[in-house]
Amino acid sequence: MNQYKRLLSNTFIFAVGTFSSKILVILMLRFYTGILTQDEMGVADLIVKTTSILYPVVSLSIGQAVIRYGLERRQRKPDVFTIGLITILCGFLISLPFHPALSLIHYKTSFGTSGSLLDYQWLIYLYVLTSCTQNVCSQFIRALGFVRLYAVDGIFRTLMTILLNILYLKVFEWNIFGYVFSIICADALSTVCLFLIAGLWKYVKPLQINFHLWRGMLAYSLPLVPDAIFVYIVGFFGQTFLAGMQSAAVSGIYSVAYRVPTLIALVASIFVDAWQLSMVNDNSRQEQIRFFSNVGNTYSSIVFIIASGGIMCAKLAMMILAVPSYFVGWMFIPLLAVGAGFNCLSSFQKSVYLLEKRTIPSFLSTAFSAVVNILLNVLLIPRYGGMGAATASMVSYIGLFLYRAIDSRRFMPIHWNVRRLGGTVLLLAVQTALMLTEPPFWIVWQLLLFGCVFLLNCKELLLGVKKLLHRA
């Protein structure tokens, strides 16, 4: 199977699994917002996002090394998987004494009271452990070629999360605890099922550790730790600032609005999962450049069409997905949608660094974006609240893409269609401005601009699909 056919096949499989699971989670937003108050939603999401930052620190981002080294034929699979599990265990034990640092993340409620995440320390640590273990297992089965099992596992984990959410929130009324604990239980069940179905216990060889390979995997994954932290800072720092400077209620509204652009990131997650399995091949340099350029331009067309649709449907999405008290959050969506589009493209650019095993430049690019994000949040949130956070997120993602597009040319010059990208960005900027100012007949303007974005990218999309199908 050549790289194009492999990419198309894996993308379809991951699309079925990932899209089904993510859509179910998004549709559950109305259930969450109907049961949890804005303050509770803000705190619960704060716990989830904090765990996302702790995850790469505890795991040392070893999951990325497991998929990258597991795809190499010359590496023994038991060595790779065993190193992944041992690294997580060591990282978790080392992190235990540092739990007082959770007191640094505090929040204010709309009633004037305050608190910190230190109150939820054991819940957060349990969440980190199950999340890290599940990630290593799921990355390893991808390296083994079990892509269908990986997709089915995504659906299974989501269904378990939803069922347990209904049980814990509706029946037991555990609120914040129930929201987070349902994710923990789903990750634990997923890990057990993967061990049983894929026979992962056969790859656990703790007495036969390949220390040379361990050093290589750590050299690859360690630069990805600050890289992952900065990635989450860009998407999470604004919410933390809102919880501290405004209130947990404002943070909760912002977090719900952030879920709508997640649909754009959904495209990225589906594609990147398949792309990681296809980018490692034996092609020549010129074939790799052509492969990356063809796929990148087609991918960007899809991303920007969806981003334009997200801007146009901002109000409708909040009406459908959340209860009326959260509706004001629609104003954040246009800016977040544009930022999410550029985040998808920057994720594609990152694959150049991963292919070449150049994880330090990847970290430096993300650090640049995180610094921009923090500075803008500090400047904008005190004056503009949630709109300031959304603006900071958008600008930092645009900066991240531009940085990587220029810097990664040292390793692989991807030939982007600059004229189409520039025209699309201009149309998205006008569409965002008209959505936020709401001039007369604003819906007509939105439909017209969406049509322009679609037509501008449709030719590139059809041409790219034709190339992919022809070469497959």
Secondary structure, 3 states (H helix, E strand, C coil): CCHHHHHHHHHHHHHHHHHHHHHHHHHCHHHHHHHCCHHHHHHHHHHHHHHHHHHHHHHCCHHHHHHHHHCCCCCCHHHHHHHHHHHHHHHHHHHHHHHHHHHHCEEECCCCCEEEHHHHHHHHHHHHHHHHHHHHHHHHHHHCCCHHHHHHHHHHHHHHHHHHHHHHHHHCCCHHHHHHHHHHHHHHHHHHHHHHHCCHHHHCCCCCCCHHHHHHHHHHHCCHHHHHHHHHHHHHHHHHHHHHHHCHHHHHHHHHHHHCCHHHHHHHHHHHHHHHHHCCCCCCHHHHHHHHHHHHHHHHHHHHHHHHHHHHCHHHHHHHHCCHHHHHHHHHHHHHHHHHHHHHHHHHHHHHHHHCCCHHHHHHHHHHHHHHHHHHHHHHHHHHCHHHHHHHHHHHHHHHHHHHHHHHHHCCCCCCCHHHHHHHHHHHHHHHHHHHHCCCCHHHHHHHHHHHHHHHHHHHHHHHHHHHHHHC
